[in-house]
């Protein structure tokens, strides 16, 4: 039995870095015929454009001015997935002014129905989303995924270095003063430590359909 679909349908997916939330979000967007936004790319694009302009990632005002002018068509830039841009995104994302500059973009994107993934979608960007998921996995599993991804881009890294950086990022995101990473009260938790993507998608669809049908009844 399929879900009784609201219009618009917004699915908010938050989770830890390299937990597989992005891949899951893409598959769910395709399944439900929705648009998808990897909100982390907005911060990576901001870092990219700040550096390209010769600015400093620590300059909150300048970074916010850049964030307000992000070209949506540039979010497919493969360079955004690099380790350097990941580190840059972590630096600009702590600026409240940057987060505010990107807030309207994300909210507007969701108005027609969408799947958004990030770290504050269910808690800040789309608190009224019909379905919220929080995806996590063991740090070593996430580090291995990221390690293999970086290697595929030709980056010279070690697993140990990737794991250390991931643990540091987790700490900063969970304990940060701005939009700390946490599942919202009505979010459904998914552990992808041993859950292959095909099974994860099937599990998520079953859960989402059940939530939507329960809300419609």
Secondary structure in CASP SS format (residue, H / E / C, confidence):
PFRMAT SS
TARGET T0000
AUTHOR 0000-0000-0000
METHOD secondary structure of the structure
MODEL  1
X C 1.00
X C 1.00
X C 1.00
X C 1.00
X C 1.00
X C 1.00
X C 1.00
X C 1.00
X C 1.00
X E 1.00
X E 1.00
X E 1.00
X E 1.00
X E 1.00
X E 1.00
X C 1.00
X C 1.00
X C 1.00
X C 1.00
X C 1.00
X H 1.00
X H 1.00
X H 1.00
X H 1.00
X H 1.00
X H 1.00
X H 1.00
X H 1.00
X H 1.00
X H 1.00
X H 1.00
X H 1.00
X C 1.00
X C 1.00
X E 1.00
X E 1.00
X E 1.00
X E 1.00
X C 1.00
X H 1.00
X H 1.00
X H 1.00
X H 1.00
X H 1.00
X H 1.00
X H 1.00
X H 1.00
X H 1.00
X H 1.00
X H 1.00
X H 1.00
X H 1.00
X C 1.00
X C 1.00
X C 1.00
X C 1.00
X C 1.00
X C 1.00
X C 1.00
X H 1.00
X H 1.00
X H 1.00
X H 1.00
X H 1.00
X H 1.00
X H 1.00
X H 1.00
X C 1.00
X C 1.00
X C 1.00
X C 1.00
X H 1.00
X H 1.00
X H 1.00
X H 1.00
X H 1.00
X C 1.00
X H 1.00
X H 1.00
X H 1.00
X H 1.00
X C 1.00
X H 1.00
X H 1.00
X H 1.00
X H 1.00
X H 1.00
X H 1.00
X H 1.00
X H 1.00
X H 1.00
X H 1.00
X C 1.00
X C 1.00
X C 1.00
X H 1.00
X H 1.00
X H 1.00
X H 1.00
X H 1.00
X H 1.00
X H 1.00
X H 1.00
X H 1.00
X H 1.00
X H 1.00
X H 1.00
X H 1.00
X H 1.00
X H 1.00
X C 1.00
X C 1.00
X C 1.00
X E 1.00
X E 1.00
X E 1.00
X E 1.00
X E 1.00
X C 1.00
X C 1.00
X H 1.00
X H 1.00
X H 1.00
X H 1.00
X H 1.00
X C 1.00
X C 1.00
X C 1.00
X C 1.00
X C 1.00
X E 1.00
X E 1.00
X E 1.00
X E 1.00
X E 1.00
X E 1.00
X C 1.00
X C 1.00
X H 1.00
X H 1.00
X H 1.00
X H 1.00
X H 1.00
X H 1.00
X H 1.00
X H 1.00
X H 1.00
X H 1.00
X H 1.00
X H 1.00
X H 1.00
X H 1.00
X C 1.00
X C 1.00
X C 1.00
X C 1.00
X C 1.00
X C 1.00
X H 1.00
X H 1.00
X H 1.00
X H 1.00
X H 1.00
X H 1.00
X H 1.00
X H 1.00
X H 1.00
X H 1.00
X H 1.00
X H 1.00
X H 1.00
X H 1.00
X H 1.00
X H 1.00
X H 1.00
X C 1.00
X C 1.00
X C 1.00
X C 1.00
X C 1.00
X C 1.00
X C 1.00
X C 1.00
X C 1.00
X C 1.00
X C 1.00
X C 1.00
X E 1.00
X E 1.00
X E 1.00
X E 1.00
X C 1.00
X C 1.00
X C 1.00
X C 1.00
X C 1.00
X H 1.00
X H 1.00
X H 1.00
X H 1.00
X H 1.00
X H 1.00
X H 1.00
X H 1.00
X H 1.00
X H 1.00
X H 1.00
X H 1.00
X H 1.00
X H 1.00
X H 1.00
X H 1.00
X H 1.00
X H 1.00
X H 1.00
X H 1.00
X C 1.00
END
